[in-house]
Each structure stands twice: as structure tokens, then as C-alpha cells.
């Protein structure tokens, strides 16, 4: 609003200045004796054709400026819309990578905690079988997928955790069925082999998760950097 008033005032001032110079430099002296503040009106009356042309030109100039301003404003609005859309899309990408990284962090932390519990006090003749029984009796093994899955790992980690839980449960059931104890050592030996193999696979899977986590964290840093650049643009 203020810009329009300023431009309109500038055009009026320009027309008045031209008319004043026309009077001062012209051959007619009818306006020489009037006060300065009446000079524009007197000059327009004295040079009606010139005044009409200048007013028409000023009106066209103002209309052209209004049209140019409207186009500029529309261009700026569209630019802001595109920028907002770019920021929203980049933010969504960053959030997606952040969610994956968060899921992997949760899986890695929970997996390492479980792995540490499994590897505690492995001094028994059947170390892994004995630890599996202890963890089963302590209800340490998770019983639902919960936070053990992600979009990049799928059910792989959970399947290994569930497999270890089932080894422990099957071991307990086999021992209960063999109460006389005739096959206890064989049961524990076989279970120990299965448990150790499952733990090794679980550890390898966690190593892969850590590798993916480092990769996702690198991608997240890149996505956040791009987002910050768009916001500063």
C-alpha cells in the first residue's frame, strides 16, 4: 500500500516538475507571478495539451508499474510455494532416514544387551545351553517382535531372537521329559551346539545392523544438511 502511494506521488511530482520547467522555459509568462505552490496548476492550465499527455503517460506508467508489481508478487508467491514444497519433501526424506536410524539404534542396543547376558559366565561344560536355560527361567528372552524389526532388517533379527528363545524352551521341555536323567548330557550337548550356532548368527546379524546404522547415520547427516541449505535459501 505504501509503495503504491509512493510511486503515485513520484509520478505526480515528475509531471509537476516537467510542467514547471515547461513554464519557466516557455514563451508564455502568465504563470510567472503566481506563488510557487500554484505553479503546477497554473502550468497545466496554460499548457493543457502537454498536461493531458503527461497525465495520460503518468497513468499508463502507474498502471504498468501495478501490473509489473502484481507479476512480481505472483512470481514470489510461486517461488515460496516451490520452496515450501521442496522443504517439506526434504524434511520427509530426513524424517524417513531418521526413523530407520532410530529403529536400527534400538535393535542394536537391545541386541547387544541380550548378547551380553548370553555370554555371561560361560564356564559350564555346556555353557550356551546352561545360559539359555537360565535366561529362559529368568524370562529374559523377548516374546514379541516389539522393537526388533525395521524396514531395512525386516524380521531377520527377531527370527534369530525367537529361535534362541525356542531353543531354550525346547531344552527345558526335553529335560522335563527326561526326568530320570539318562539322556541329560546328550540333551545338553545337542542344545549347546544349536545355541552356540544361533548366538554366532545373532552376533553376525548385529554386526550387519551396526554397519547399516553407520550408513544410515551418514545419510541422515546429508539429508539434514540439504534441509538446512533449503531453509537458508
Protein Blocks (a to p, Z undefined) as FASTA:
>chain_A
ZZmmmmmmmmmmmmmmmmmmmmmmmmbfklmmpcfklmmmmmmmmmmmlmmmmmmmmmmm
mmmmmmmmmmmmmmmmmmmmmmmmmmmmmmmmmmmmmmmmmmmmmmmmmmmmmmmmmmgo
ilbfblmlmmmmmmmmnomaccbfklmbcfklmmmlmmmmmmmmmmmmmmmmmmmmmmno
mmmmmmmmmmmmmmmmmmmmmmmmmmmmmmmmmmmmmmmmmmmmmmmmmmmZZ
